[in-house]
């Protein structure tokens, strides 16, 4: 089977790339520590472009697109290391859609699509360590406990999270919810510890449906993280290739030296392998809306996050001394790459999951 992007998907990719090239400022969280955690101006531009509601059904004011389109957007967001909480927004919207609760979807999805409300997501499932420890009340109307790591929770209006009863809940930030920002390696994506004390909550779907919702939502989250990793690796390769063509040593561009050529070739292979794995995971999720595409997503996570870390590390080395300076943007990508690699299990852990599925199957 030959896979290629449609004209509409290419147009989306070009539009998002143009907005990010002109308006993304990933250095702001580093140069201005007191600045807002989210680039509001960029967030508004992405909202106007329809990114926030890209996968929201049309009947709820979205575009009705799917995982492939989201992956294209997230690859561009990783390329720019954009300080906007798109990942939490779109995955939270997907979890709410999966619940099959028409009233809840009608209330929340249009607001998420328009950016009127912002949502955070709690990483969960195998590979997440430490795991969230949240207990729902017997009637499922409150949730209490502690979340050691929540994505895009700083400044969020809603949180989508799992409880120990196996179900997923949506919690409005307010009484009973304490969000404490935590310093991390990657300042462009603020993390937070969340403590809930009998916080009012609404169960997503019927009791017992949490496993289905969680598997699909977490699979989408991991696939989009892999897409971000591809964007990071691609940016590092582009910058290094340009630098190798302009930096001279012994009277010649360093890109003419065989050792540098071979390193650049290895970086290119890593990027293309990662992109293929990322597209494969997104396509698998799109092809079967009921599947968690476990093998494809695990492969994408392993290959893409490993490539992002390795390619950015190689880029730092090939840049020489300038590669380790604060003024060079390589460290921004390396920080995001390493964070993505650690968020949902190491590449070796994901390869073990693939092996287990294939051997058991």
N, C-alpha and C positions, 0 to 999 in steps of 0.2 A: 504494500500500500504506500502510495506517495502522499505526503502531507504538505500542504502549503496554506499560506494565509489568504483570506479573501480580500477583495479590494476594500471592503468596509473595515476590516481589521487593520489593514495597512494604513488607511486614513486615520483611524483611531490612534495607532502607534505614532504616526507623524504629528498629529495634533498634540498629544500629550508630551512628546519629545520637545516640540516647539515651546510649549508653555513652561516646561521645566528648565529648558536652556536659558530662557529669558528671565525667569522669576524665582528659581530655587536658590536659596542661600544657605548651604549646609554649614558654613563657618559661623553663622550667627550664634548658635548655642555655645560655641567655644569662645568666641571673641566677646560676647555679651552675655555672661552667665545669668544676669538678672532679667534678660529678655523673656517674653512669654515662651512657654514650651512648644507652642505650635505657631508656625508661620501663617498667621490668619489671612494675609493677603494672598498667599499661594493657595491656601485651603479654599478661599472664595473663588479663585480662578478655576480650580479643579472642579468645584461644585458647578460653576457655570458651564463647564465643558461636559457635565453629565457623568463624571467619574464616580461620584459617591453613590449614585443610583444605577450604576451600570448593570448590575445583576439583579436589581429589584424588578419584580414583574411589572409589566406596563400598567396593569390595573391599579397599581399602587404608586404610580407616577415615576416609575423607573424605565430603563431602556430594554429590560428583558433579555440582556445578554447573558453570557455564562462564564465558566472558568477560563476559557482560552482568552477572552477579552480581558478578564481581570489579570491574568498572568502577563499579558503584554503591558498593561499599565504598571504592574508591580516591577517588571523588569526595568522600565524607565525610571520608576521611583528609586530603585536600587542604584541605577546608573548615576542619578543625581544626588543620592543620599538625602532625599527631600525630608525636611523635618515636619511632616504632616501625618496625622494618624489614620491614613486611609485603610491600612490593614485591619485594624480593629473595627472600623466602621463597616467594611464590606462583609467581614466574617460574622459579625454580630447580626447584620441584616439577613445573612444566609441562615443562621440558626433560627431566627424568628420565622423566616419563611418556611423552614422545614417543620416547624411545630404544627402547621396546619390549622392554626387558630385564626379564623377569619377576622374576628373582632380585634385581636391583638395586632395582626398584620395591618389591618386598616388604620389602626391608631398610630403605630410606630414606623412602619416602613416608609410612608411618604415623608415623615420628618427626618428619617435617616437619609433618604435619597436627596432631600433638599438641603441637608446640613443644618437644619433647624435644631437638631439634637446630635450630639456626638456620643459614640459608644466605645467602650473598652471591652476587651476579651481576655479571658483567663486561660492561658495554655493548660491543657490537661491531657490525660491519657498516658500510655506507656512511653517512657523516655523522658518524662518531665520530672525533675528532681530538684528541690522538694516539691511535692504535689500539694495542691490546695487542700485545706482541711475545713470543709464547710458542711454544717449540719442543718437540714431543713426542719421546720416544725412538723408535727404530725399531720397537720392539714395542708402543708405545703405553702403557707402564706407568709412565712418569715424564714430568713436564713441567718445563721450565726457562724462565726469562725474566722479564720485568717487565711488570706491569700498571700503567699510569699513573693509572687511575681505576677503582676497584671500588666498587660500591654495596652498602651494608649489610654490608661485610666486617668492620668493627670488631666484635669479639665473636662472629663467626660460627664455626660448627663445620665448615661445608662451603663450598666455592666451586665455582661452575659457570662454566666459561670456555672460550673457543675457542683453538685452537692454529693455527699457520701451516700445518699439514697439511690444514686445512679441517674437522677434526673437533672436537667438543666433549667436554670432560672434566669429571669431578667429582673434586675434590681435597679430602681431609680436612686441616683445619688441624692442623699438627703439625711434625715435623722436615722441614726443607727449605722451610718456608713462613714468610715474614716479612711481617707486616702493619703498616704504619706509617700511623697516622691523619694526615690532612692537613687544615689549616684551609681552609674554604671559605666562600663567602658565606652558605650556609644551614647553621647549626649543628644544626638539628633532623634532618638527614640526614647523618651523618658519612661522609666519603669517605676512601679510603685508597689508598696505593701498596702494591702487593703484589709481592714478589720471590720467585720460586720457584727452588730449586736442586735439580734432580733430585727433585722432590717426587713421592711415589707418587700415581698417578692412575689413574682408570678411564674408559675411553672410553665415551661415550654412544652406544649403537647399534653397528652394524657399521661397519667402515672405509668411508669414503665417504658415510656418512649424515649427516655434520655439516651440510651445506648445508641439508638439509630441516629438521633440528632447529633450527638457528640462525635460519633465516628465520622460522619460526613463533614461537620463543621471543622473538626481538627484536621481532617485530610485536606480540606480547602486551605486552611491556614498554613499547613506545612508546604503545600504546593506553591502557594504565593510567596512564602519565604524563600523557597528554592528559586523562584523567578527573580526575586530581589537579588539573590546571590549571583545569578547570571549577569544582571546589570552591573553589579560591582566589578566582577571579573572583566567584563567587556570594557568598562571605562579604564581600568588599570592597564589593560593591553593596549588600548588606543593611545593613552598617554605615553606609555613606554616606547611604543613603536615610533611615535613622533619625536620623542627625546633621543632615541638611538639614531635617528636620521639627522639630527641637528648638532648633537654633542660630538666634538672632535677630540681625538687623542692620536698622537703621533701623526698629525696632519690628515687624518681620515675620520669620517663619521664612525662612531663605535658600532653602528649597525652593519658595517662592512666586515667586521671581525666574525669569524666562524663561530666562536663560542657564544657570542651575543645572538647571532642568527639562530643557532640551535635552541637557545633559551626562549627566544620569541616564538619559534615554531612550536615548542612544547606548550607555551602559554596559549597559543591559538587553538591547538588541539584540545586543551582543557576547557576553554571557553565553548567551543563548538559541541563537545561532548555534554557539557553541562546544559547548554541550550536545548539540545535534543532531548535530554532527560526531562527537563522542565516542561517543554512542549508536550512530551509524551504523557506526563502526569496530568496536565491540564486537559488534554484531549481525552484521556481515560475518564476523568471526572465528568466531562461534558457528554461523552458518549453514553454513559449510564448514570442518570441522575440519582439512582438509588444506591450506587456503589461508593465505597470509600477508596477504591483503586489502591489497595494497600501496597501491592508490589511496586507499582509505578511511582507512587508518592514517596515510598521509602528510598527507591533508587534515585529519584530526583533530589531528595534531601541529602543523601550521601554524596552523590557526584557533584551537585552544584555548590554546596557549602564548602566541601573540600577544595573545589576548584577556586572559589572566591578567596579563600585564605591563602592558597598556594600561589595564585597568580598575583595577588596584591603583595605578598611577601617577595616574590621574584621581582616585581616592579620596583619595590623599595631598593633591592640590591642593585638592579641595573641602573637606577638613578644615581647610585653612589651617595656621596655625602648629602646632597640636596634632598634625597629621598627620606631622610630621617629628621628633617627640619619641621618645625611647627608650621611654617608658612606654606609648605607643600601640602596639597590636599590628599596625598596618598594615605596618610594615617587615618583620615576620616573613613575611607573605604575599608581599611584593614580593621578598624574598630567595629564597623557594622558587620563585616564578614565574620569576624570571630564571635560576635554576639549571636548571629544567626546559627553558627555551627554548634553552639552550646545550648541553644534554647530548647530544642526538642530531641536531644540525644546526639551522640557523636556519630560521624560517618560509619565507624565500625559497628556501632549499635544498630544502625539502620540496615547495614549489610547482613547482620545476623537475623534481622526480621525477614528480609528477603529470602535468605537461605532457609529459614524455618518454614515459610509458606511454600516454597518450591519443593522442599524435601517431604513435607507432610502431604502435599498435593499429589 
